[in-house]
Amino acid sequence: MSTGAAEFESLLRRALSPVEPPAGLDQRLEQTLISLTELAQDELDAWELSAMRDPRNWARPVAAAVVGVSAGSALVALRVRARHRARRQQSSDVFELTRRTLRDVADEARRILPRG
């Protein structure tokens, strides 16, 4: 192996090495997703159904719905992923792991959905 190839391989290995995220990143991300979900819900709650007649008024509620669904989905995924290792150790096979994961997704989605 030539010196250039070995140096390139060394650089590539350093560039692709795993990087630990900063401490508290997961809490900050979760808090941001919670805030976005709540703000979107507040925007949708404040919107009046009578405004639906004019399509020019649809932009804000549509944007709020997209932001709310996206942030809520990301929040569910973040929370479910955080508990994945424990579920994997508790499960005896892949079917039980799948069942536990789907139940966890449903539980988290119920927690996030607004009570109405």
N, C-alpha and C positions, 0 to 999 in steps of 0.2 A: 504494500500500500504506500502510495507516495505521501510526502509530507503535506502537500496541499489537500489531499483527500482526507487525511487524518485530522488536519486542522478544521476542515469543513465539517467533518463528522462531529468533532468536539463542540464547535459552535452550534450546530444543529441540536445536539443533545442538551446543551445549556438553554437554548431558546425554547425547547419543548418540555422542559422539566416542570412538574406541577408547582403551582404557586398557591400558597395559603391565602385565603381572603382576609382582609383586615378584621380585627376583633369587633364584634357588634354589627357586622354588616347584615347578618340575617335579621336581627331585631330592627335595624333601620329600614330594611327592605320591607319587612312585614308591616311596620308602622306606616310606611308610605303607601303601601297597597290598601291598608285599612282606610287611610285618609281619603284616597282616591275613590274607593267604593262608597264611603259615606257622603262625600261631596256629590258624586253622581246621583246617589239616591235622593239627597236633598234637592238637587236640581229637578229631578223627575217628580218629586212630591210637590214642588212649587209650580210646576207646569199645569196649566188649565186645559182640560179636555176640549173646551169650546174653541181654543186656538187651533185645533186640528184642521179646521175648515180651510185655513190659508196655508198653502204649502211653504210659503216663505218663513213660517214659524216652526218648521219641522227640524231645522238644523240643530238647534240647541238640544232638544230632547233626544234626537238621534245620536248626537255626539256624546251626551251624558249616558245613554244606554250602552254605546260601544265602550266607553271608558269604564263604566261600571261592570259590564260583563268581562272585559279583559282583565281588569284589576282583581275582580272576584275570582276568576278562573286561576290567575297566577297565584293568588293567596291560597286557594285550595291546594294547588299543586305544591306550593312551598311547604305548607303544613303537612301534607300527606308524605312528601319526600323526607321531611325531617324525622318522621316516625317509621320509615321504611325498614331500617336496620333491625329495630326491635320486632317488627312484625315478621321479618324474615327468620329471625331466631326462634320465634314462637311457632312458626308454621312447620308442619311435618312434610308437606309437599307443595308443588307449584299451584295446585288447585286451591288449597287452603290459603296460601299466600295471596292468590288472586281474589278470593272471597273476602279476606280480611281487608285488602287494599280497597276494593270496591265499596265495602261497608264504611271504611274510613272516609272515602271521597264523598259518599252520600251524607255522612254525619257532618263533615266540614261544610258542605254546600248548604245544609239546613241551618247551620250556625250563621252563615253569611247572609242568606236570603232575608229580606225584610219581613217582619211580621206584619201581616195585613189583614 
